Amino acid sequence: MITHSSLEDGFAGLQKLHQLISSKEIQLAGNRKLRIYGTLTCSSGKRMKKENRVFFSSEEEAIEMGYRCCRNCWCRQKKNNDKKTVEL
Ligand SMILES: [Zn+2]
């Protein structure tokens, strides 16, 4: 699990984030306060505060940390296609 606040502010942090996403070290985003995880493109994820945002490399990792899937995106996608990968 990677917390968003552990990344640098501004462009350097953003660059690092994109690097982690392209290397598949980050595949899911979560809310630390609500203990919910979802896709990186989730609209409810975009609204959350940076200090509450965390990133996971896999669904297993998120579940292991005690997070449950976001109702807005992930569960619905899973129902339709269990093997669907996260699209950016
Ligand atoms: Zn969602």
PDB file of the backbone (N, CA, C, O) and the ligand in Angstrom, with CONECT records:
HET     ZN  A 101       1
ATOM      1  N   MET A   1       0.845  -1.192   0.000  1.00  0.00           N
ATOM      2  CA  MET A   1       0.000   0.000   0.000  1.00  0.00           C
ATOM      3  C   MET A   1       0.884   1.247   0.000  1.00  0.00           C
ATOM      4  O   MET A   1       1.861   1.337   0.742  1.00  0.00           O
ATOM      5  N   ILE A   2       0.521   2.187  -0.836  1.00  0.00           N
ATOM      6  CA  ILE A   2       1.246   3.456  -0.917  1.00  0.00           C
ATOM      7  C   ILE A   2       0.265   4.574  -0.589  1.00  0.00           C
ATOM      8  O   ILE A   2      -0.823   4.637  -1.163  1.00  0.00           O
ATOM      9  N   THR A   3       0.642   5.445   0.322  1.00  0.00           N
ATOM     10  CA  THR A   3      -0.237   6.582   0.604  1.00  0.00           C
ATOM     11  C   THR A   3       0.107   7.728  -0.334  1.00  0.00           C
ATOM     12  O   THR A   3       1.274   7.957  -0.654  1.00  0.00           O
ATOM     13  N   HIS A   4      -0.922   8.444  -0.769  1.00  0.00           N
ATOM     14  CA  HIS A   4      -0.700   9.552  -1.692  1.00  0.00           C
ATOM     15  C   HIS A   4       0.149  10.640  -1.039  1.00  0.00           C
ATOM     16  O   HIS A   4       0.962  11.284  -1.702  1.00  0.00           O
ATOM     17  N   SER A   5      -0.043  10.838   0.250  1.00  0.00           N
ATOM     18  CA  SER A   5       0.700  11.900   0.949  1.00  0.00           C
ATOM     19  C   SER A   5       2.190  11.562   1.101  1.00  0.00           C
ATOM     20  O   SER A   5       2.998  12.436   1.414  1.00  0.00           O
ATOM     21  N   SER A   6       2.549  10.278   0.875  1.00  0.00           N
ATOM     22  CA  SER A   6       3.965   9.912   0.938  1.00  0.00           C
ATOM     23  C   SER A   6       4.705  10.331  -0.331  1.00  0.00           C
ATOM     24  O   SER A   6       5.935  10.351  -0.366  1.00  0.00           O
ATOM     25  N   LEU A   7       3.942  10.666  -1.373  1.00  0.00           N
ATOM     26  CA  LEU A   7       4.567  11.136  -2.611  1.00  0.00           C
ATOM     27  C   LEU A   7       4.804  12.639  -2.502  1.00  0.00           C
ATOM     28  O   LEU A   7       4.116  13.345  -1.764  1.00  0.00           O
ATOM     29  N   GLU A   8       5.778  13.100  -3.241  1.00  0.00           N
ATOM     30  CA  GLU A   8       6.105  14.526  -3.208  1.00  0.00           C
ATOM     31  C   GLU A   8       4.967  15.361  -3.773  1.00  0.00           C
ATOM     32  O   GLU A   8       4.154  14.873  -4.559  1.00  0.00           O
ATOM     33  N   ASP A   9       4.918  16.613  -3.368  1.00  0.00           N
ATOM     34  CA  ASP A   9       3.933  17.533  -3.919  1.00  0.00           C
ATOM     35  C   ASP A   9       4.350  17.970  -5.311  1.00  0.00           C
ATOM     36  O   ASP A   9       5.526  17.925  -5.673  1.00  0.00           O
ATOM     37  N   GLY A  10       3.374  18.386  -6.070  1.00  0.00           N
ATOM     38  CA  GLY A  10       3.644  18.969  -7.378  1.00  0.00           C
ATOM     39  C   GLY A  10       4.058  17.981  -8.437  1.00  0.00           C
ATOM     40  O   GLY A  10       3.683  16.809  -8.390  1.00  0.00           O
ATOM     41  N   PHE A  11       4.830  18.452  -9.391  1.00  0.00           N
ATOM     42  CA  PHE A  11       5.144  17.675 -10.587  1.00  0.00           C
ATOM     43  C   PHE A  11       5.946  16.417 -10.292  1.00  0.00           C
ATOM     44  O   PHE A  11       5.705  15.381 -10.912  1.00  0.00           O
ATOM     45  N   ALA A  12       6.892  16.479  -9.363  1.00  0.00           N
ATOM     46  CA  ALA A  12       7.725  15.316  -9.044  1.00  0.00           C
ATOM     47  C   ALA A  12       6.889  14.156  -8.521  1.00  0.00           C
ATOM     48  O   ALA A  12       7.106  13.003  -8.894  1.00  0.00           O
ATOM     49  N   GLY A  13       5.935  14.472  -7.659  1.00  0.00           N
ATOM     50  CA  GLY A  13       5.048  13.461  -7.106  1.00  0.00           C
ATOM     51  C   GLY A  13       4.149  12.857  -8.170  1.00  0.00           C
ATOM     52  O   GLY A  13       3.900  11.651  -8.189  1.00  0.00           O
ATOM     53  N   LEU A  14       3.671  13.715  -9.051  1.00  0.00           N
ATOM     54  CA  LEU A  14       2.801  13.284 -10.143  1.00  0.00           C
ATOM     55  C   LEU A  14       3.549  12.351 -11.097  1.00  0.00           C
ATOM     56  O   LEU A  14       3.015  11.349 -11.571  1.00  0.00           O
ATOM     57  N   GLN A  15       4.781  12.713 -11.355  1.00  0.00           N
ATOM     58  CA  GLN A  15       5.639  11.911 -12.234  1.00  0.00           C
ATOM     59  C   GLN A  15       5.874  10.529 -11.625  1.00  0.00           C
ATOM     60  O   GLN A  15       5.800   9.510 -12.311  1.00  0.00           O
ATOM     61  N   LYS A  16       6.156  10.521 -10.342  1.00  0.00           N
ATOM     62  CA  LYS A  16       6.382   9.277  -9.602  1.00  0.00           C
ATOM     63  C   LYS A  16       5.122   8.413  -9.630  1.00  0.00           C
ATOM     64  O   LYS A  16       5.192   7.198  -9.814  1.00  0.00           O
ATOM     65  N   LEU A  17       3.997   9.046  -9.447  1.00  0.00           N
ATOM     66  CA  LEU A  17       2.706   8.357  -9.460  1.00  0.00           C
ATOM     67  C   LEU A  17       2.468   7.679 -10.815  1.00  0.00           C
ATOM     68  O   LEU A  17       2.076   6.514 -10.874  1.00  0.00           O
ATOM     69  N   HIS A  18       2.704   8.408 -11.878  1.00  0.00           N
ATOM     70  CA  HIS A  18       2.524   7.859 -13.228  1.00  0.00           C
ATOM     71  C   HIS A  18       3.496   6.709 -13.487  1.00  0.00           C
ATOM     72  O   HIS A  18       3.166   5.739 -14.170  1.00  0.00           O
ATOM     73  N   GLN A  19       4.674   6.835 -12.938  1.00  0.00           N
ATOM     74  CA  GLN A  19       5.694   5.788 -13.073  1.00  0.00           C
ATOM     75  C   GLN A  19       5.222   4.502 -12.387  1.00  0.00           C
ATOM     76  O   GLN A  19       5.359   3.407 -12.934  1.00  0.00           O
ATOM     77  N   LEU A  20       4.662   4.654 -11.177  1.00  0.00           N
ATOM     78  CA  LEU A  20       4.172   3.498 -10.427  1.00  0.00           C
ATOM     79  C   LEU A  20       2.965   2.857 -11.108  1.00  0.00           C
ATOM     80  O   LEU A  20       2.783   1.641 -11.060  1.00  0.00           O
ATOM     81  N   ILE A  21       2.148   3.689 -11.741  1.00  0.00           N
ATOM     82  CA  ILE A  21       0.978   3.167 -12.453  1.00  0.00           C
ATOM     83  C   ILE A  21       1.427   2.400 -13.696  1.00  0.00           C
ATOM     84  O   ILE A  21       0.902   1.323 -13.978  1.00  0.00           O
ATOM     85  N   SER A  22       2.382   2.937 -14.436  1.00  0.00           N
ATOM     86  CA  SER A  22       2.812   2.259 -15.654  1.00  0.00           C
ATOM     87  C   SER A  22       3.613   0.992 -15.358  1.00  0.00           C
ATOM     88  O   SER A  22       3.664   0.086 -16.190  1.00  0.00           O
ATOM     89  N   SER A  23       4.235   0.922 -14.191  1.00  0.00           N
ATOM     90  CA  SER A  23       4.946  -0.298 -13.811  1.00  0.00           C
ATOM     91  C   SER A  23       4.034  -1.285 -13.076  1.00  0.00           C
ATOM     92  O   SER A  23       4.487  -2.323 -12.594  1.00  0.00           O
ATOM     93  N   LYS A  24       2.748  -0.947 -12.999  1.00  0.00           N
ATOM     94  CA  LYS A  24       1.710  -1.797 -12.381  1.00  0.00           C
ATOM     95  C   LYS A  24       1.884  -1.956 -10.871  1.00  0.00           C
ATOM     96  O   LYS A  24       1.281  -2.841 -10.264  1.00  0.00           O
ATOM     97  N   GLU A  25       2.695  -1.112 -10.274  1.00  0.00           N
ATOM     98  CA  GLU A  25       2.804  -1.149  -8.815  1.00  0.00           C
ATOM     99  C   GLU A  25       1.586  -0.498  -8.182  1.00  0.00           C
ATOM    100  O   GLU A  25       1.261  -0.744  -7.020  1.00  0.00           O
ATOM    101  N   ILE A  26       0.923   0.332  -8.965  1.00  0.00           N
ATOM    102  CA  ILE A  26      -0.343   0.925  -8.539  1.00  0.00           C
ATOM    103  C   ILE A  26      -1.398   0.543  -9.559  1.00  0.00           C
ATOM    104  O   ILE A  26      -1.276   0.875 -10.738  1.00  0.00           O
ATOM    105  N   GLN A  27      -2.435  -0.156  -9.109  1.00  0.00           N
ATOM    106  CA  GLN A  27      -3.527  -0.535 -10.006  1.00  0.00           C
ATOM    107  C   GLN A  27      -4.891  -0.135  -9.467  1.00  0.00           C
ATOM    108  O   GLN A  27      -5.878  -0.086 -10.202  1.00  0.00           O
ATOM    109  N   LEU A  28      -4.929   0.151  -8.168  1.00  0.00           N
ATOM    110  CA  LEU A  28      -6.190   0.519  -7.542  1.00  0.00           C
ATOM    111  C   LEU A  28      -5.966   1.673  -6.576  1.00  0.00           C
ATOM    112  O   LEU A  28      -4.869   1.854  -6.048  1.00  0.00           O
ATOM    113  N   ALA A  29      -7.017   2.448  -6.354  1.00  0.00           N
ATOM    114  CA  ALA A  29      -6.948   3.525  -5.381  1.00  0.00           C
ATOM    115  C   ALA A  29      -7.928   3.242  -4.254  1.00  0.00           C
ATOM    116  O   ALA A  29      -8.930   2.556  -4.453  1.00  0.00           O
ATOM    117  N   GLY A  30      -7.640   3.768  -3.075  1.00  0.00           N
ATOM    118  CA  GLY A  30      -8.539   3.543  -1.958  1.00  0.00           C
ATOM    119  C   GLY A  30      -8.659   4.769  -1.080  1.00  0.00           C
ATOM    120  O   GLY A  30      -7.866   5.706  -1.174  1.00  0.00           O
ATOM    121  N   ASN A  31      -9.673   4.743  -0.218  1.00  0.00           N
ATOM    122  CA  ASN A  31      -9.856   5.801   0.750  1.00  0.00           C
ATOM    123  C   ASN A  31      -9.549   5.237   2.140  1.00  0.00           C
ATOM    124  O   ASN A  31     -10.232   4.340   2.635  1.00  0.00           O
ATOM    125  N   ARG A  32      -8.516   5.782   2.741  1.00  0.00           N
ATOM    126  CA  ARG A  32      -8.006   5.281   4.010  1.00  0.00           C
ATOM    127  C   ARG A  32      -9.036   5.447   5.128  1.00  0.00           C
ATOM    128  O   ARG A  32      -9.134   4.611   6.027  1.00  0.00           O
ATOM    129  N   LYS A  33      -9.791   6.524   5.059  1.00  0.00           N
ATOM    130  CA  LYS A  33     -10.775   6.833   6.091  1.00  0.00           C
ATOM    131  C   LYS A  33     -11.986   5.903   5.992  1.00  0.00           C
ATOM    132  O   LYS A  33     -12.468   5.378   6.995  1.00  0.00           O
ATOM    133  N   LEU A  34     -12.461   5.714   4.770  1.00  0.00           N
ATOM    134  CA  LEU A  34     -13.671   4.900   4.552  1.00  0.00           C
ATOM    135  C   LEU A  34     -13.350   3.423   4.343  1.00  0.00           C
ATOM    136  O   LEU A  34     -14.241   2.574   4.383  1.00  0.00           O
ATOM    137  N   ARG A  35     -12.079   3.127   4.121  1.00  0.00           N
ATOM    138  CA  ARG A  35     -11.641   1.750   3.868  1.00  0.00           C
ATOM    139  C   ARG A  35     -12.361   1.140   2.665  1.00  0.00           C
ATOM    140  O   ARG A  35     -12.895   0.033   2.719  1.00  0.00           O
ATOM    141  N   ILE A  36     -12.350   1.910   1.585  1.00  0.00           N
ATOM    142  CA  ILE A  36     -12.966   1.469   0.337  1.00  0.00           C
ATOM    143  C   ILE A  36     -11.912   1.567  -0.757  1.00  0.00           C
ATOM    144  O   ILE A  36     -11.106   2.498  -0.769  1.00  0.00           O
ATOM    145  N   TYR A  37     -11.920   0.620  -1.662  1.00  0.00           N
ATOM    146  CA  TYR A  37     -11.013   0.721  -2.800  1.00  0.00           C
ATOM    147  C   TYR A  37     -11.797   0.616  -4.099  1.00  0.00           C
ATOM    148  O   TYR A  37     -12.885   0.041  -4.147  1.00  0.00           O
ATOM    149  N   GLY A  38     -11.225   1.181  -5.141  1.00  0.00           N
ATOM    150  CA  GLY A  38     -11.868   1.153  -6.448  1.00  0.00           C
ATOM    151  C   GLY A  38     -10.849   1.381  -7.544  1.00  0.00           C
ATOM    152  O   GLY A  38      -9.643   1.366  -7.300  1.00  0.00           O
ATOM    153  N   THR A  39     -11.340   1.592  -8.749  1.00  0.00           N
ATOM    154  CA  THR A  39     -10.436   1.811  -9.874  1.00  0.00           C
ATOM    155  C   THR A  39      -9.797   3.197  -9.771  1.00  0.00           C
ATOM    156  O   THR A  39     -10.285   4.067  -9.050  1.00  0.00           O
ATOM    157  N   LEU A  40      -8.713   3.385 -10.495  1.00  0.00           N
ATOM    158  CA  LEU A  40      -8.022   4.675 -10.482  1.00  0.00           C
ATOM    159  C   LEU A  40      -8.848   5.766 -11.153  1.00  0.00           C
ATOM    160  O   LEU A  40      -8.632   6.954 -10.914  1.00  0.00           O
ATOM    161  N   THR A  41      -9.784   5.360 -11.987  1.00  0.00           N
ATOM    162  CA  THR A  41     -10.599   6.341 -12.709  1.00  0.00           C
ATOM    163  C   THR A  41     -11.927   6.608 -12.016  1.00  0.00           C
ATOM    164  O   THR A  41     -12.767   7.333 -12.550  1.00  0.00           O
ATOM    165  N   CYS A  42     -12.125   6.043 -10.855  1.00  0.00           N
ATOM    166  CA  CYS A  42     -13.390   6.195 -10.130  1.00  0.00           C
ATOM    167  C   CYS A  42     -13.676   7.658  -9.805  1.00  0.00           C
ATOM    168  O   CYS A  42     -12.800   8.389  -9.342  1.00  0.00           O
ATOM    169  N   SER A  43     -14.899   8.066 -10.053  1.00  0.00           N
ATOM    170  CA  SER A  43     -15.256   9.468  -9.837  1.00  0.00           C
ATOM    171  C   SER A  43     -15.283   9.822  -8.352  1.00  0.00           C
ATOM    172  O   SER A  43     -14.946  10.947  -7.982  1.00  0.00           O
ATOM    173  N   SER A  44     -15.674   8.892  -7.507  1.00  0.00           N
ATOM    174  CA  SER A  44     -15.690   9.196  -6.078  1.00  0.00           C
ATOM    175  C   SER A  44     -14.268   9.251  -5.523  1.00  0.00           C
ATOM    176  O   SER A  44     -14.011   9.927  -4.527  1.00  0.00           O
ATOM    177  N   GLY A  45     -13.354   8.542  -6.165  1.00  0.00           N
ATOM    178  CA  GLY A  45     -11.955   8.586  -5.762  1.00  0.00           C
ATOM    179  C   GLY A  45     -11.316   9.929  -6.055  1.00  0.00           C
ATOM    180  O   GLY A  45     -10.452  10.394  -5.312  1.00  0.00           O
ATOM    181  N   LYS A  46     -11.743  10.543  -7.138  1.00  0.00           N
ATOM    182  CA  LYS A  46     -11.172  11.837  -7.526  1.00  0.00           C
ATOM    183  C   LYS A  46     -11.549  12.946  -6.568  1.00  0.00           C
ATOM    184  O   LYS A  46     -10.842  13.946  -6.442  1.00  0.00           O
ATOM    185  N   ARG A  47     -12.669  12.758  -5.897  1.00  0.00           N
ATOM    186  CA  ARG A  47     -13.153  13.797  -4.982  1.00  0.00           C
ATOM    187  C   ARG A  47     -12.480  13.728  -3.620  1.00  0.00           C
ATOM    188  O   ARG A  47     -12.535  14.689  -2.853  1.00  0.00           O
ATOM    189  N   MET A  48     -11.851  12.613  -3.316  1.00  0.00           N
ATOM    190  CA  MET A  48     -11.334  12.454  -1.952  1.00  0.00           C
ATOM    191  C   MET A  48     -10.077  13.290  -1.701  1.00  0.00           C
ATOM    192  O   MET A  48      -9.345  13.643  -2.625  1.00  0.00           O
ATOM    193  N   LYS A  49      -9.855  13.590  -0.434  1.00  0.00           N
ATOM    194  CA  LYS A  49      -8.686  14.374  -0.049  1.00  0.00           C
ATOM    195  C   LYS A  49      -7.417  13.553  -0.234  1.00  0.00           C
ATOM    196  O   LYS A  49      -7.412  12.332  -0.081  1.00  0.00           O
ATOM    197  N   LYS A  50      -6.360  14.247  -0.563  1.00  0.00           N
ATOM    198  CA  LYS A  50      -5.078  13.600  -0.809  1.00  0.00           C
ATOM    199  C   LYS A  50      -4.612  12.787   0.401  1.00  0.00           C
ATOM    200  O   LYS A  50      -4.076  11.690   0.242  1.00  0.00           O
ATOM    201  N   GLU A  51      -4.813  13.317   1.597  1.00  0.00           N
ATOM    202  CA  GLU A  51      -4.337  12.620   2.806  1.00  0.00           C
ATOM    203  C   GLU A  51      -5.112  11.330   3.072  1.00  0.00           C
ATOM    204  O   GLU A  51      -4.646  10.467   3.816  1.00  0.00           O
ATOM    205  N   ASN A  52      -6.290  11.199   2.469  1.00  0.00           N
ATOM    206  CA  ASN A  52      -7.077   9.976   2.654  1.00  0.00           C
ATOM    207  C   ASN A  52      -6.822   8.959   1.543  1.00  0.00           C
ATOM    208  O   ASN A  52      -7.250   7.809   1.646  1.00  0.00           O
ATOM    209  N   ARG A  53      -6.128   9.374   0.480  1.00  0.00           N
ATOM    210  CA  ARG A  53      -5.978   8.508  -0.679  1.00  0.00           C
ATOM    211  C   ARG A  53      -4.791   7.553  -0.527  1.00  0.00           C
ATOM    212  O   ARG A  53      -3.687   7.956  -0.161  1.00  0.00           O
ATOM    213  N   VAL A  54      -5.052   6.289  -0.816  1.00  0.00           N
ATOM    214  CA  VAL A  54      -3.998   5.270  -0.799  1.00  0.00           C
ATOM    215  C   VAL A  54      -4.052   4.509  -2.124  1.00  0.00           C
ATOM    216  O   VAL A  54      -5.050   4.557  -2.844  1.00  0.00           O
ATOM    217  N   PHE A  55      -2.967   3.813  -2.428  1.00  0.00           N
ATOM    218  CA  PHE A  55      -2.903   3.057  -3.673  1.00  0.00           C
ATOM    219  C   PHE A  55      -2.523   1.612  -3.391  1.00  0.00           C
ATOM    220  O   PHE A  55      -1.749   1.322  -2.479  1.00  0.00           O
ATOM    221  N   PHE A  56      -3.081   0.715  -4.193  1.00  0.00           N
ATOM    222  CA  PHE A  56      -2.788  -0.707  -4.052  1.00  0.00           C
ATOM    223  C   PHE A  56      -2.300  -1.273  -5.372  1.00  0.00           C
ATOM    224  O   PHE A  56      -2.650  -0.787  -6.448  1.00  0.00           O
ATOM    225  N   SER A  57      -1.479  -2.317  -5.265  1.00  0.00           N
ATOM    226  CA  SER A  57      -1.001  -2.979  -6.476  1.00  0.00           C
ATOM    227  C   SER A  57      -1.974  -4.053  -6.941  1.00  0.00           C
ATOM    228  O   SER A  57      -1.958  -4.444  -8.108  1.00  0.00           O
ATOM    229  N   SER A  58      -2.810  -4.525  -6.043  1.00  0.00           N
ATOM    230  CA  SER A  58      -3.760  -5.570  -6.424  1.00  0.00           C
ATOM    231  C   SER A  58      -4.974  -5.549  -5.521  1.00  0.00           C
ATOM    232  O   SER A  58      -4.954  -4.981  -4.429  1.00  0.00           O
ATOM    233  N   GLU A  59      -6.027  -6.180  -5.998  1.00  0.00           N
ATOM    234  CA  GLU A  59      -7.243  -6.304  -5.218  1.00  0.00           C
ATOM    235  C   GLU A  59      -6.977  -7.108  -3.948  1.00  0.00           C
ATOM    236  O   GLU A  59      -7.512  -6.801  -2.883  1.00  0.00           O
ATOM    237  N   GLU A  60      -6.147  -8.136  -4.074  1.00  0.00           N
ATOM    238  CA  GLU A  60      -5.799  -8.981  -2.926  1.00  0.00           C
ATOM    239  C   GLU A  60      -5.178  -8.147  -1.819  1.00  0.00           C
ATOM    240  O   GLU A  60      -5.491  -8.315  -0.641  1.00  0.00           O
ATOM    241  N   GLU A  61      -4.288  -7.242  -2.222  1.00  0.00           N
ATOM    242  CA  GLU A  61      -3.623  -6.384  -1.248  1.00  0.00           C
ATOM    243  C   GLU A  61      -4.642  -5.511  -0.514  1.00  0.00           C
ATOM    244  O   GLU A  61      -4.575  -5.350   0.704  1.00  0.00           O
ATOM    245  N   ALA A  62      -5.571  -4.958  -1.262  1.00  0.00           N
ATOM    246  CA  ALA A  62      -6.596  -4.093  -0.669  1.00  0.00           C
ATOM    247  C   ALA A  62      -7.470  -4.870   0.313  1.00  0.00           C
ATOM    248  O   ALA A  62      -7.774  -4.389   1.405  1.00  0.00           O
ATOM    249  N   ILE A  63      -7.866  -6.071  -0.086  1.00  0.00           N
ATOM    250  CA  ILE A  63      -8.714  -6.920   0.761  1.00  0.00           C
ATOM    251  C   ILE A  63      -7.955  -7.312   2.031  1.00  0.00           C
ATOM    252  O   ILE A  63      -8.504  -7.329   3.132  1.00  0.00           O
ATOM    253  N   GLU A  64      -6.681  -7.624   1.835  1.00  0.00           N
ATOM    254  CA  GLU A  64      -5.823  -8.001   2.959  1.00  0.00           C
ATOM    255  C   GLU A  64      -5.715  -6.880   3.993  1.00  0.00           C
ATOM    256  O   GLU A  64      -5.613  -7.124   5.195  1.00  0.00           O
ATOM    257  N   MET A  65      -5.741  -5.653   3.493  1.00  0.00           N
ATOM    258  CA  MET A  65      -5.656  -4.495   4.386  1.00  0.00           C
ATOM    259  C   MET A  65      -7.005  -4.147   5.008  1.00  0.00           C
ATOM    260  O   MET A  65      -7.114  -3.196   5.782  1.00  0.00           O
ATOM    261  N   GLY A  66      -8.025  -4.920   4.664  1.00  0.00           N
ATOM    262  CA  GLY A  66      -9.342  -4.709   5.252  1.00  0.00           C
ATOM    263  C   GLY A  66     -10.229  -3.737   4.498  1.00  0.00           C
ATOM    264  O   GLY A  66     -11.188  -3.205   5.056  1.00  0.00           O
ATOM    265  N   TYR A  67      -9.913  -3.501   3.221  1.00  0.00           N
ATOM    266  CA  TYR A  67     -10.720  -2.592   2.407  1.00  0.00           C
ATOM    267  C   TYR A  67     -11.790  -3.376   1.654  1.00  0.00           C
ATOM    268  O   TYR A  67     -11.606  -4.544   1.311  1.00  0.00           O
ATOM    269  N   ARG A  68     -12.915  -2.698   1.407  1.00  0.00           N
ATOM    270  CA  ARG A  68     -13.957  -3.325   0.595  1.00  0.00           C
ATOM    271  C   ARG A  68     -14.143  -2.518  -0.691  1.00  0.00           C
ATOM    272  O   ARG A  68     -13.804  -1.337  -0.768  1.00  0.00           O
ATOM    273  N   CYS A  69     -14.691  -3.196  -1.689  1.00  0.00           N
ATOM    274  CA  CYS A  69     -14.754  -2.564  -3.010  1.00  0.00           C
ATOM    275  C   CYS A  69     -15.793  -1.451  -3.075  1.00  0.00           C
ATOM    276  O   CYS A  69     -16.816  -1.482  -2.391  1.00  0.00           O
ATOM    277  N   CYS A  70     -15.501  -0.488  -3.902  1.00  0.00           N
ATOM    278  CA  CYS A  70     -16.341   0.678  -4.111  1.00  0.00           C
ATOM    279  C   CYS A  70     -17.598   0.291  -4.883  1.00  0.00           C
ATOM    280  O   CYS A  70     -17.536  -0.426  -5.882  1.00  0.00           O
ATOM    281  N   ARG A  71     -18.722   0.772  -4.407  1.00  0.00           N
ATOM    282  CA  ARG A  71     -19.989   0.447  -5.045  1.00  0.00           C
ATOM    283  C   ARG A  71     -20.155   1.124  -6.404  1.00  0.00           C
ATOM    284  O   ARG A  71     -20.840   0.608  -7.286  1.00  0.00           O
ATOM    285  N   ASN A  72     -19.531   2.265  -6.559  1.00  0.00           N
ATOM    286  CA  ASN A  72     -19.709   3.045  -7.785  1.00  0.00           C
ATOM    287  C   ASN A  72     -19.082   2.412  -9.019  1.00  0.00           C
ATOM    288  O   ASN A  72     -19.586   2.570 -10.131  1.00  0.00           O
ATOM    289  N   CYS A  73     -18.008   1.713  -8.823  1.00  0.00           N
ATOM    290  CA  CYS A  73     -17.303   1.244 -10.022  1.00  0.00           C
ATOM    291  C   CYS A  73     -16.954  -0.230  -9.985  1.00  0.00           C
ATOM    292  O   CYS A  73     -17.471  -1.014 -10.780  1.00  0.00           O
ATOM    293  N   TRP A  74     -16.096  -0.603  -9.082  1.00  0.00           N
ATOM    294  CA  TRP A  74     -15.439  -1.903  -9.142  1.00  0.00           C
ATOM    295  C   TRP A  74     -16.409  -3.083  -9.095  1.00  0.00           C
ATOM    296  O   TRP A  74     -16.330  -3.982  -9.933  1.00  0.00           O
ATOM    297  N   CYS A  75     -17.319  -3.089  -8.129  1.00  0.00           N
ATOM    298  CA  CYS A  75     -18.238  -4.225  -7.961  1.00  0.00           C
ATOM    299  C   CYS A  75     -19.085  -4.435  -9.202  1.00  0.00           C
ATOM    300  O   CYS A  75     -19.319  -5.565  -9.629  1.00  0.00           O
ATOM    301  N   ARG A  76     -19.538  -3.338  -9.772  1.00  0.00           N
ATOM    302  CA  ARG A  76     -20.374  -3.410 -10.956  1.00  0.00           C
ATOM    303  C   ARG A  76     -19.579  -3.989 -12.124  1.00  0.00           C
ATOM    304  O   ARG A  76     -20.091  -4.809 -12.886  1.00  0.00           O
ATOM    305  N   GLN A  77     -18.340  -3.561 -12.259  1.00  0.00           N
ATOM    306  CA  GLN A  77     -17.474  -4.071 -13.321  1.00  0.00           C
ATOM    307  C   GLN A  77     -17.201  -5.556 -13.124  1.00  0.00           C
ATOM    308  O   GLN A  77     -17.203  -6.342 -14.071  1.00  0.00           O
ATOM    309  N   LYS A  78     -16.971  -5.908 -11.893  1.00  0.00           N
ATOM    310  CA  LYS A  78     -16.666  -7.310 -11.572  1.00  0.00           C
ATOM    311  C   LYS A  78     -17.829  -8.226 -11.926  1.00  0.00           C
ATOM    312  O   LYS A  78     -17.641  -9.347 -12.398  1.00  0.00           O
ATOM    313  N   LYS A  79     -19.025  -7.724 -11.689  1.00  0.00           N
ATOM    314  CA  LYS A  79     -20.213  -8.507 -11.970  1.00  0.00           C
ATOM    315  C   LYS A  79     -20.303  -8.790 -13.480  1.00  0.00           C
ATOM    316  O   LYS A  79     -20.662  -9.890 -13.900  1.00  0.00           O
ATOM    317  N   ASN A  80     -19.976  -7.793 -14.261  1.00  0.00           N
ATOM    318  CA  ASN A  80     -20.068  -7.933 -15.712  1.00  0.00           C
ATOM    319  C   ASN A  80     -18.919  -8.750 -16.287  1.00  0.00           C
ATOM    320  O   ASN A  80     -19.108  -9.562 -17.193  1.00  0.00           O
ATOM    321  N   ASN A  81     -17.765  -8.529 -15.763  1.00  0.00           N
ATOM    322  CA  ASN A  81     -16.571  -9.210 -16.300  1.00  0.00           C
ATOM    323  C   ASN A  81     -15.551  -9.354 -15.186  1.00  0.00           C
ATOM    324  O   ASN A  81     -14.902  -8.387 -14.786  1.00  0.00           O
ATOM    325  N   ASP A  82     -15.424 -10.555 -14.700  1.00  0.00           N
ATOM    326  CA  ASP A  82     -14.581 -10.810 -13.538  1.00  0.00           C
ATOM    327  C   ASP A  82     -13.107 -10.549 -13.807  1.00  0.00           C
ATOM    328  O   ASP A  82     -12.347 -10.238 -12.889  1.00  0.00           O
ATOM    329  N   LYS A  83     -12.709 -10.674 -15.055  1.00  0.00           N
ATOM    330  CA  LYS A  83     -11.288 -10.551 -15.381  1.00  0.00           C
ATOM    331  C   LYS A  83     -10.930  -9.172 -15.946  1.00  0.00           C
ATOM    332  O   LYS A  83      -9.826  -8.964 -16.450  1.00  0.00           O
ATOM    333  N   LYS A  84     -11.869  -8.246 -15.854  1.00  0.00           N
ATOM    334  CA  LYS A  84     -11.625  -6.925 -16.424  1.00  0.00           C
ATOM    335  C   LYS A  84     -10.459  -6.229 -15.720  1.00  0.00           C
ATOM    336  O   LYS A  84     -10.402  -6.176 -14.492  1.00  0.00           O
ATOM    337  N   THR A  85      -9.558  -5.713 -16.496  1.00  0.00           N
ATOM    338  CA  THR A  85      -8.422  -5.011 -15.919  1.00  0.00           C
ATOM    339  C   THR A  85      -8.720  -3.519 -15.818  1.00  0.00           C
ATOM    340  O   THR A  85      -9.617  -3.008 -16.488  1.00  0.00           O
ATOM    341  N   VAL A  86      -7.976  -2.843 -14.994  1.00  0.00           N
ATOM    342  CA  VAL A  86      -8.163  -1.413 -14.794  1.00  0.00           C
ATOM    343  C   VAL A  86      -7.678  -0.658 -16.031  1.00  0.00           C
ATOM    344  O   VAL A  86      -6.548  -0.834 -16.487  1.00  0.00           O
ATOM    345  N   GLU A  87      -8.554   0.176 -16.554  1.00  0.00           N
ATOM    346  CA  GLU A  87      -8.174   0.981 -17.716  1.00  0.00           C
ATOM    347  C   GLU A  87      -7.912   2.406 -17.285  1.00  0.00           C
ATOM    348  O   GLU A  87      -8.648   2.966 -16.473  1.00  0.00           O
ATOM    349  N   LEU A  88      -6.876   2.981 -17.824  1.00  0.00           N
ATOM    350  CA  LEU A  88      -6.529   4.352 -17.459  1.00  0.00           C
ATOM    351  C   LEU A  88      -6.930   5.320 -18.547  1.00  0.00           C
ATOM    352  O   LEU A  88      -6.714   6.525 -18.412  1.00  0.00           O
TER     353      LEU A  88
HETATM  354 ZN    ZN A 101     -15.503   3.611  -7.360  1.00  0.00          ZN2+
END
